Amino acid sequence: MRKGLYVTGLILLFAILSAGCNGDNKAFEMDFNKVMKEKRGRELLNALLELDQHYANQIKLKINIGAMLLAGGNMDKAEIYLKSGYNLLKKTKDKRLKYLLFTNLAELSYRRSKYADSVRYARSALDLGAEDKIGVIFTKAKSLLAMKEQKEAYDDFLMGWENSKSLMSREDMMLWAKLLLDMNKREEALQVFDEYQLTFGYEIGIGLGESAIYEKMGQIEKSIIAAFKDLEYLRFTGSISADKEMGRLSNLETELSKFSIGDATRGRKLIHVLNSYLKANWEVPIDYFSSRPDGSPFERYILLVSQLEAGYGEAIATLKYYTNLEKRFKNFQGFYYHLWRGMKKGGGNYNIAVTRDILEKCILLSPSTIYARETRGELGRLSGLKVKEGEKILLGAELDSIYNRLIAGGDVALLEPVMELLSVPDNVYEMAALLMVKRAKQIPLVEVYLEDRLKKETARLKERLTAILGGM
């Protein structure tokens, strides 16, 4: 699905349609513009549906409603409105309106696996000469690819990639990369993988894909680095431990026997460096990666982490270079974990607001890892708690998740970690938990659970539960 396709479509529609009213359309234009300005989400859809009852022959309404229904996955109803819009095409000469209609029809047809129809609608949109602000060229390319029209699909993907790559969805980029690999265009495929990570963040498996490509290209060290990137992401999602990661590196080293002596020697040296990194022997990766100024972004990450952890050099400059990598590693817990550790070792030049933001990002990216637990302890320490007390901290997003699961009928055992947090001394995180439990007590089973806990508890938690159940 196109990233932001239908939201973008609605914004475009509003920009197009808020300009100009005439005669019989004046009342409709005023009502339409008012709704588009004041409503959002489901309320907007309901308001547009109501307008459609009064203005049954307005193509603008058909396109907006159809696009919103399609975005919500209701393809049957979306088709009704978009086809109704198609039947009203003769009532408008506005090329931009027609572009939006054809674009949504192309997407609908693609999702229904009606690829020939999708290509036909996409061509109609592009033939209008209007700017392709939504990226229907990628819908056309994917449909052509599904029809085994590889050459035409390549031409469309390439044109879109060169002119409007910012409009590509996750699916667009992955299919484009796969097509490039099928056509043996490895360097180009690597560029697409790189852009994917910048735009959408890293996903487990991308590193292994890159590693296989580099191996085929005979670039053994780059192949090892790419595979190690995947292992590091796995470690910071809690999927493997550092020991298991070193075991995987040993497996890679065994594989090197099939390569030339020179490649195998360089590969073993790199694996030794990466093992040193995992063992916190920071000088080894610093020496190795400092000699590779043109290394990949992940190599720069390893070098800067090692420098931050070693606590030497110009700390402010190192932090600056490191934070410049955030866009690329924004969904990686390890980035924020090492950033905080480096800040502490760099002389403590930081304020509490910045620190909390970094630590909270670290926790939310992978809440169940050992690194998240350590980070919670740091948050506690900064909030005046003991480290063990801090490990019980829950963030607002975590409390919201627990509450929503309770509302949906989740087990009251979900409240156990919240009870742990309520047992520690006053802090900003504990207060948020208190307010959440007060809301949740409206659920009958939750209230019974809290009353049962009150009978068993002593000291601080008993005091909190008394306040909650007493409505204080």
Solvent accessible surface area in square Angstrom, and as a share of the most:
residue,aa,sasa,rsa
1,M,107,0.48
2,R,5,0.02
3,K,102,0.43
4,G,36,0.35
5,L,5,0.02
6,Y,6,0.02
7,V,98,0.56
8,T,45,0.26
9,G,5,0.04
10,L,21,0.11
11,I,113,0.57
12,L,27,0.14
13,L,3,0.01
14,F,55,0.23
15,A,67,0.52
16,I,18,0.09
17,L,5,0.03
18,S,42,0.27
19,A,77,0.59
20,G,58,0.56
21,C,62,0.37
22,N,104,0.53
23,G,68,0.66
24,D,149,0.77
25,N,55,0.28
26,K,120,0.51
27,A,58,0.45
28,F,1,0.00
29,E,8,0.03
30,M,119,0.53
31,D,56,0.29
32,F,0,0.00
33,N,22,0.11
34,K,118,0.50
35,V,21,0.12
36,M,16,0.07
37,K,130,0.55
38,E,107,0.48
39,K,70,0.30
40,R,164,0.60
41,G,47,0.45
42,R,162,0.59
43,E,110,0.49
44,L,10,0.05
45,L,11,0.05
46,N,72,0.37
47,A,16,0.12
48,L,0,0.00
49,L,47,0.23
50,E,110,0.49
51,L,18,0.09
52,D,13,0.07
53,Q,139,0.62
54,H,134,0.60
55,Y,51,0.19
56,A,60,0.46
57,N,96,0.49
58,Q,33,0.15
59,I,12,0.06
60,K,25,0.11
61,L,0,0.00
62,K,18,0.08
63,I,1,0.01
64,N,0,0.00
65,I,0,0.00
66,G,0,0.00
67,A,3,0.02
68,M,30,0.13
69,L,16,0.08
70,L,0,0.00
71,A,39,0.30
72,G,67,0.64
73,G,48,0.46
74,N,58,0.30
75,M,57,0.26
76,D,96,0.50
77,K,110,0.47
78,A,0,0.00
79,E,43,0.19
80,I,109,0.55
81,Y,39,0.15
82,L,0,0.00
83,K,76,0.32
84,S,33,0.21
85,G,0,0.00
86,Y,85,0.32
87,N,119,0.61
88,L,20,0.10
89,L,26,0.13
90,K,204,0.86
91,K,138,0.58
92,T,20,0.12
93,K,192,0.81
94,D,40,0.21
95,K,117,0.50
96,R,128,0.47
97,L,6,0.03
98,K,48,0.20
99,Y,7,0.02
100,L,2,0.01
101,L,0,0.00
102,F,21,0.09
103,T,2,0.01
104,N,3,0.02
105,L,1,0.00
106,A,0,0.00
107,E,1,0.01
108,L,5,0.03
109,S,8,0.05
110,Y,32,0.12
111,R,65,0.24
112,R,71,0.26
113,S,68,0.44
114,K,101,0.43
115,Y,63,0.24
116,A,62,0.48
117,D,48,0.25
118,S,0,0.00
119,V,5,0.03
120,R,118,0.43
121,Y,15,0.06
122,A,0,0.00
123,R,102,0.37
124,S,37,0.24
125,A,0,0.00
126,L,54,0.27
127,D,119,0.62
128,L,34,0.17
129,G,68,0.65
130,A,24,0.19
131,E,125,0.56
132,D,30,0.15
133,K,92,0.39
134,I,3,0.02
135,G,0,0.00
136,V,1,0.00
137,I,12,0.06
138,F,0,0.00
139,T,2,0.01
140,K,21,0.09
141,A,0,0.00
142,K,3,0.01
143,S,0,0.00
144,L,4,0.02
145,L,38,0.19
146,A,43,0.33
147,M,72,0.32
148,K,176,0.75
149,E,76,0.34
150,Q,76,0.34
151,K,133,0.56
152,E,72,0.32
153,A,0,0.00
154,Y,35,0.13
155,D,62,0.32
156,D,16,0.08
157,F,0,0.00
158,L,59,0.29
159,M,108,0.48
160,G,1,0.01
161,W,29,0.10
162,E,119,0.53
163,N,115,0.59
164,S,25,0.16
165,K,72,0.31
166,S,85,0.55
167,L,44,0.22
168,M,0,0.00
169,S,2,0.01
170,R,114,0.41
171,E,61,0.27
172,D,0,0.00
173,M,2,0.01
174,M,66,0.29
175,L,48,0.24
176,W,4,0.01
177,A,1,0.01
178,K,118,0.50
179,L,2,0.01
180,L,2,0.01
181,L,65,0.32
182,D,87,0.45
183,M,54,0.24
184,N,102,0.52
185,K,60,0.25
186,R,72,0.26
187,E,92,0.41
188,E,74,0.33
189,A,0,0.00
190,L,16,0.08
191,Q,106,0.47
192,V,1,0.01
193,F,20,0.08
194,D,51,0.26
195,E,42,0.19
196,Y,5,0.02
197,Q,10,0.05
198,L,45,0.22
199,T,45,0.26
200,F,25,0.10
201,G,1,0.01
202,Y,10,0.04
203,E,64,0.29
204,I,85,0.43
205,G,34,0.32
206,I,8,0.04
207,G,0,0.00
208,L,103,0.51
209,G,28,0.27
210,E,13,0.06
211,S,12,0.08
212,A,50,0.39
213,I,7,0.04
214,Y,43,0.16
215,E,65,0.29
216,K,139,0.59
217,M,50,0.22
218,G,46,0.44
219,Q,59,0.26
220,I,8,0.04
221,E,36,0.16
222,K,88,0.37
223,S,9,0.06
224,I,7,0.03
225,I,6,0.03
226,A,6,0.05
227,A,4,0.03
228,F,0,0.00
229,K,20,0.08
230,D,2,0.01
231,L,13,0.06
232,E,0,0.00
233,Y,11,0.04
234,L,32,0.16
235,R,23,0.09
236,F,2,0.01
237,T,70,0.41
238,G,51,0.49
239,S,68,0.44
240,I,16,0.08
241,S,55,0.36
242,A,31,0.24
243,D,107,0.55
244,K,130,0.55
245,E,0,0.00
246,M,38,0.17
247,G,33,0.32
248,R,101,0.37
249,L,0,0.00
250,S,57,0.37
251,N,95,0.49
252,L,49,0.24
253,E,60,0.27
254,T,98,0.57
255,E,90,0.41
256,L,5,0.03
257,S,86,0.55
258,K,129,0.54
259,F,53,0.22
260,S,68,0.44
261,I,153,0.78
262,G,37,0.35
263,D,28,0.15
264,A,5,0.04
265,T,80,0.47
266,R,113,0.41
267,G,0,0.00
268,R,99,0.36
269,K,121,0.51
270,L,0,0.00
271,I,1,0.01
272,H,110,0.49
273,V,4,0.02
274,L,0,0.00
275,N,29,0.15
276,S,7,0.04
277,Y,5,0.02
278,L,23,0.11
279,K,135,0.57
280,A,56,0.44
281,N,76,0.39
282,W,37,0.13
283,E,91,0.41
284,V,38,0.22
285,P,0,0.00
286,I,9,0.04
287,D,100,0.52
288,Y,23,0.09
289,F,5,0.02
290,S,61,0.39
291,S,84,0.54
292,R,63,0.23
293,P,111,0.70
294,D,141,0.73
295,G,11,0.11
296,S,41,0.27
297,P,30,0.19
298,F,7,0.03
299,E,5,0.02
300,R,105,0.38
301,Y,0,0.00
302,I,0,0.00
303,L,31,0.15
304,L,17,0.08
305,V,0,0.00
306,S,0,0.00
307,Q,40,0.18
308,L,8,0.04
309,E,6,0.03
310,A,35,0.27
311,G,42,0.41
312,Y,99,0.38
313,G,58,0.56
314,E,133,0.60
315,A,30,0.23
316,I,129,0.65
317,A,40,0.31
318,T,13,0.08
319,L,36,0.18
320,K,131,0.56
321,Y,135,0.51
322,Y,0,0.00
323,T,58,0.34
324,N,103,0.53
325,L,15,0.07
326,E,54,0.24
327,K,134,0.57
328,R,38,0.14
329,F,5,0.02
330,K,86,0.37
331,N,56,0.29
332,F,2,0.01
333,Q,3,0.01
334,G,0,0.00
335,F,0,0.00
336,Y,6,0.02
337,Y,24,0.09
338,H,10,0.05
339,L,9,0.04
340,W,9,0.03
341,R,65,0.24
342,G,2,0.02
343,M,17,0.08
344,K,78,0.33
345,K,88,0.37
346,G,23,0.23
347,G,62,0.60
348,G,34,0.32
349,N,118,0.61
350,Y,74,0.28
351,N,85,0.44
352,I,81,0.41
353,A,70,0.54
354,V,69,0.40
355,T,1,0.00
356,R,71,0.26
357,D,71,0.37
358,I,13,0.07
359,L,1,0.01
360,E,51,0.23
361,K,75,0.32
362,C,0,0.00
363,I,0,0.00
364,L,75,0.37
365,L,63,0.31
366,S,12,0.08
367,P,58,0.37
368,S,114,0.73
369,T,7,0.04
370,I,101,0.52
371,Y,22,0.08
372,A,0,0.00
373,R,124,0.45
374,E,73,0.33
375,T,4,0.02
376,R,20,0.07
377,G,1,0.01
378,E,23,0.10
379,L,0,0.00
380,G,0,0.00
381,R,107,0.39
382,L,45,0.23
383,S,28,0.18
384,G,70,0.68
385,L,14,0.07
386,K,150,0.63
387,V,72,0.41
388,K,148,0.63
389,E,39,0.17
390,G,0,0.00
391,E,44,0.20
392,K,74,0.31
393,I,0,0.00
394,L,19,0.10
395,L,5,0.03
396,G,43,0.41
397,A,56,0.44
398,E,24,0.11
399,L,4,0.02
400,D,73,0.38
401,S,49,0.32
402,I,15,0.08
403,Y,37,0.14
404,N,91,0.47
405,R,130,0.47
406,L,5,0.03
407,I,102,0.52
408,A,90,0.70
409,G,67,0.64
410,G,29,0.28
411,D,97,0.50
412,V,37,0.21
413,A,56,0.44
414,L,32,0.16
415,L,0,0.00
416,E,75,0.34
417,P,57,0.36
418,V,0,0.00
419,M,2,0.01
420,E,84,0.38
421,L,0,0.00
422,L,0,0.00
423,S,42,0.27
424,V,3,0.02
425,P,57,0.36
426,D,99,0.51
427,N,17,0.09
428,V,89,0.51
429,Y,17,0.06
430,E,1,0.01
431,M,96,0.43
432,A,41,0.32
433,A,0,0.00
434,L,18,0.09
435,L,103,0.51
436,M,5,0.02
437,V,0,0.00
438,K,52,0.22
439,R,120,0.44
440,A,0,0.00
441,K,33,0.14
442,Q,135,0.60
443,I,36,0.18
444,P,101,0.64
445,L,128,0.64
446,V,1,0.00
447,E,68,0.31
448,V,93,0.54
449,Y,28,0.11
450,L,0,0.00
451,E,76,0.34
452,D,62,0.32
453,R,37,0.14
454,L,41,0.20
455,K,168,0.71
456,K,141,0.60
457,E,40,0.18
458,T,104,0.61
459,A,83,0.64
460,R,70,0.26
461,L,9,0.05
462,K,83,0.35
463,E,109,0.49
464,R,16,0.06
465,L,0,0.00
466,T,69,0.40
467,A,25,0.19
468,I,0,0.00
469,L,41,0.20
470,G,56,0.54
471,G,55,0.53
472,M,156,0.70
